[in-house]
Amino acid sequence: MKRIAAPLPIPRRVKRPARALLAAVAMSVLPLSAHAANEVPSSAAAVTVLTTAKSCFADIVDAFGLLIPREEIAVRPDRPGLKVQEVSVDIGQTVTAGQALAKLSQPEGGPLTVQAPAAGLVSASTAVVGAIASGKGEALFNIITGNEFDLAVRVPTRDLAKLKVDQPATIRISGTDDLEGKVRQIGATVDPNSQLGMAFIAVTSKRSLLVNAAGRASIKTGESCGVSVPLTAILYSSAGTVVQVVRRDRVETRRVEVGLMSNGRVEIREGLSEGETVVARAGALLREGDPVRPIMADATKK
């Protein structure tokens, strides 16, 4: 009988290439799967974003009022019943100390000359030839001495407590450039009806100012430094004040506490950290978890 040769065993090393091939295929599939999970959908909206940074904000109290002279002298005759005989000066005229302002006729004796007690500017006058000059009523003349003025402003009760003497202020009066000033005096009471208090802002100016001119004082009462964003990044919703943060190309709605505002920016006192990415123009169309394609604000300007 012929012997039938037994089949040769397949060497184990022949199976190793197959295992290596399967491992290589598995290794190539895993990174692709992970990349697919993090890939931004092509339908994701492109949004302009910016990085939060720190800014300093001045705490400003705005108050409105009228410009009044610091020193003003009322000129009256020292006796009643005298009639104005002659008027020598007009309103707006500058006078020197001792200069004749008017002459008054007396029942007995010659005319009485009314003189300026100090140098200054005639701001008001009731002197009319033939009129009786009163010694206790309205003054014949009002003279502003010196060139010191106050802006007498009315301040809401909530802001009055922030004011302190010598705080700097910027004063704006129609027809003039901005003037510098300081808080000189703060009233101790408030009007019971309006709940407004008085404050007097000393005005520094070498130019001639108009009495009773309306003006506004922007008083710097303090400063606060912290994270800030543009006002356009703030969204007011039923959940409160929020910003839309972008993390891993997804929108995250973040509730924040806002503080001071200046020049189109707002201070964020709580809820954001420096260096975070936020949507530059927040909107209701973006919702929590929405995928987006962020574009930095600086890049859009190029």
C-alpha positions in Angstrom: 0.0 0.0 0.0 1.1 3.5 -0.7 1.4 5.8 2.3 -0.6 9.0 2.1 1.5 11.9 3.2 0.0 13.9 6.1 -0.7 17.6 5.3 2.0 19.9 6.4 1.2 22.2 9.4 0.9 25.8 8.6 3.7 27.7 10.4 2.5 30.2 13.1 4.5 32.9 11.6 2.1 33.0 8.6 -0.7 34.2 11.0 1.3 37.1 12.4 1.0 39.4 9.3 -2.8 39.0 9.4 -2.8 40.1 13.1 -0.5 43.1 12.3 -2.8 44.1 9.4 -5.9 44.0 11.6 -4.1 46.1 14.3 -3.0 48.6 11.7 -6.6 48.9 10.4 -7.9 49.4 13.9 -5.3 52.0 14.7 -6.2 54.0 11.6 -10.0 53.8 12.3 -9.8 55.1 15.9 -8.3 58.5 15.2 -10.7 59.1 12.4 -13.7 58.3 14.7 -12.4 60.7 17.3 -11.8 63.4 14.7 -15.3 62.9 13.4 -16.7 63.4 16.9 -15.0 66.8 17.2 -15.5 68.0 13.7 -17.7 71.2 13.3 -20.6 70.6 11.0 -20.5 72.4 7.7 -23.8 74.0 8.6 -22.4 75.7 11.7 -22.8 79.4 11.7 -19.8 81.7 11.4 -19.7 84.1 14.3 -17.3 87.0 15.2 -15.7 86.5 18.6 -13.3 88.3 20.8 -11.1 87.6 23.8 -12.1 89.2 27.1 -9.5 91.6 28.6 -9.3 93.8 31.7 -10.2 97.5 31.6 -10.6 100.3 34.1 -13.9 102.2 34.4 -14.4 105.6 36.1 -17.4 105.9 38.3 -19.0 109.1 37.1 -21.8 111.1 38.6 -23.5 113.5 36.1 -25.3 116.5 37.5 -26.8 119.6 35.9 -27.0 123.1 37.2 -26.4 126.8 36.7 -23.2 128.9 36.8 -23.1 131.3 39.6 -20.4 133.7 40.8 -18.5 132.8 43.9 -18.5 136.4 45.2 -21.1 139.0 44.2 -21.7 142.4 46.0 -25.1 144.0 46.2 -24.9 147.9 46.1 -27.6 149.9 47.8 -27.9 153.4 49.2 -27.4 153.7 52.9 -30.6 155.7 53.4 -34.1 155.2 51.9 -36.2 157.6 49.8 -33.5 158.8 47.4 -34.4 159.2 43.7 -32.1 158.1 40.9 -30.8 161.2 39.2 -28.1 159.8 36.9 -26.9 156.3 35.9 -23.2 156.1 34.9 -22.7 152.3 34.1 -24.4 149.6 32.2 -24.8 145.8 32.8 -21.8 143.9 31.6 -19.4 146.8 32.2 -16.2 146.3 34.2 -15.7 148.9 37.0 -12.9 149.8 39.3 -13.1 150.3 43.1 -14.5 153.7 43.9 -15.8 154.3 40.4 -19.1 156.3 40.3 -22.1 154.1 39.4 -25.0 156.5 39.8 -26.1 159.8 41.4 -29.1 160.0 43.7 -30.9 163.2 44.6 -31.5 164.0 48.2 -34.5 166.1 49.7 -31.9 168.3 51.3 -28.4 169.0 50.0 -26.6 168.1 46.8 -26.7 164.7 45.0 -25.3 161.6 46.5 -22.8 159.6 44.4 -23.0 155.8 44.6 -19.6 154.2 44.2 -18.4 150.7 43.4 -17.1 149.1 46.7 -14.7 146.8 44.7 -13.5 146.2 41.2 -15.6 143.7 39.2 -18.2 143.2 36.5 -21.7 144.7 36.8 -23.9 141.7 36.5 -27.3 143.3 37.2 -28.9 146.7 37.7 -32.3 148.2 38.6 -31.1 151.8 38.4 -33.5 153.8 36.3 -33.5 157.7 36.2 -36.5 158.9 38.3 -36.9 155.6 40.2 -36.8 155.5 44.0 -33.7 153.7 45.3 -34.5 151.4 48.2 -32.1 150.8 51.0 -33.5 147.4 51.9 -35.2 146.1 48.7 -33.7 145.1 45.4 -30.1 146.3 44.9 -29.3 149.1 42.6 -26.3 147.2 41.2 -24.8 143.7 41.5 -21.0 143.5 41.0 -19.2 140.2 40.5 -15.7 140.4 42.0 -12.9 138.2 40.8 -13.3 135.5 38.2 -14.3 132.6 40.5 -17.5 130.7 39.6 -19.3 127.7 40.9 -21.6 125.3 39.0 -24.5 124.9 41.4 -25.8 121.4 40.6 -28.6 119.2 41.8 -27.7 115.7 42.6 -30.0 112.6 43.2 -29.9 111.3 46.8 -28.4 108.0 45.7 -25.4 109.8 44.2 -25.0 112.5 46.9 -23.3 110.0 49.3 -20.6 109.3 46.6 -19.5 112.9 46.5 -16.5 114.2 48.4 -14.7 117.6 48.5 -11.9 118.0 45.9 -13.1 115.2 43.6 -12.3 116.2 40.0 -15.0 117.1 37.5 -15.3 117.9 33.9 -17.7 120.8 33.2 -19.5 121.3 29.9 -21.1 124.7 29.3 -22.7 125.5 26.0 -20.5 127.7 23.8 -17.3 126.9 25.6 -14.7 124.1 25.7 -14.7 121.6 28.5 -13.6 123.1 31.8 -11.9 121.6 34.8 -13.4 121.8 38.2 -13.5 120.3 41.7 -16.2 119.6 44.2 -16.0 122.6 46.6 -19.1 122.1 48.8 -21.8 119.5 49.4 -25.2 120.3 50.7 -26.3 118.8 54.0 -30.0 118.5 53.0 -32.2 117.4 50.1 -35.4 118.8 48.8 -38.3 116.8 50.2 -40.3 116.9 47.0 -37.6 116.2 44.3 -35.2 114.3 46.6 -32.3 116.2 45.1 -29.4 117.7 47.0 -27.1 120.6 46.1 -23.4 120.5 45.4 -21.1 123.3 44.3 -18.4 122.6 41.7 -15.6 125.2 41.6 -14.9 126.1 38.0 -11.3 126.8 36.8 -11.3 129.2 33.8 -9.4 132.2 32.6 -12.1 133.2 30.2 -15.2 135.3 30.9 -18.2 133.1 31.8 -21.8 134.0 31.6 -23.7 134.0 34.9 -26.7 131.6 35.0 -25.4 129.6 32.0 -26.6 126.0 32.1 -23.9 123.4 32.5 -23.2 119.7 33.3 -20.6 118.4 35.6 -19.2 114.9 35.2 -17.8 114.1 38.7 -15.3 111.2 39.0 -16.1 109.5 42.3 -14.0 106.4 41.9 -12.6 103.8 39.6 -13.0 100.0 39.1 -10.8 97.7 37.1 -11.9 94.2 35.8 -12.9 92.1 32.9 -14.9 93.9 30.2 -16.7 93.2 27.0 -18.5 95.4 24.4 -22.1 96.3 25.1 -23.0 94.3 22.0 -21.8 91.1 23.7 -24.4 91.5 26.4 -27.8 89.8 26.0 -30.8 90.5 28.3 -33.0 87.5 28.6 -35.6 86.0 30.9 -32.7 84.2 32.6 -31.0 87.6 33.4 -28.0 89.3 31.9 -25.9 86.8 29.9 -23.0 86.6 27.4 -22.5 83.8 24.9 -19.1 82.1 25.5 -17.6 79.9 22.8 -15.8 76.7 24.1 -14.7 73.9 21.8 -16.7 75.5 18.9 -19.9 75.3 20.9 -22.1 78.1 22.4 -22.3 78.3 26.1 -24.8 80.8 27.6 -23.2 82.3 30.7 -25.0 84.5 33.3 -23.0 87.5 34.4 -23.2 90.5 36.7 -22.4 93.8 35.1 -21.0 96.9 36.6 -19.8 100.3 35.2 -20.1 101.3 31.6 -18.0 103.6 29.5 -17.3 104.2 25.8 -19.3 101.3 24.6 -17.9 98.8 27.0 -19.3 97.2 30.2 -17.5 95.9 33.3 -18.2 92.2 34.1 -18.0 91.8 37.9 -18.9 88.1 38.0 -19.3 85.3 35.6 -16.4 85.8 33.2 -12.6 85.4 33.4 -9.9 87.2 31.5 -9.0 85.4 28.3 -12.3 83.7 27.6 -13.8 83.8 24.1 -17.2 85.4 23.7 -19.5 86.2 20.8 -19.0 89.9 19.9 -22.6 90.4 19.0 -24.8 88.3 21.1 -28.2 87.3 19.7 -31.2 85.1 20.3 -30.5 83.1 17.2 -27.6 81.3 19.0 -28.6 78.8 21.6 -26.9 76.7 24.2 -24.8 74.0 22.6 -25.1 75.3 19.0 -22.0 74.5 16.9 -20.3 77.6 15.5 -17.2 78.6 13.4 -15.6 81.3 15.5 -13.8 84.2 13.7 -11.7 86.5 15.8 -12.8 90.1 15.6 -9.2 91.3 14.7 -9.2 89.0 11.8 -12.4 90.5 10.3 -10.7 93.9 10.1 -7.9 92.7 7.8 
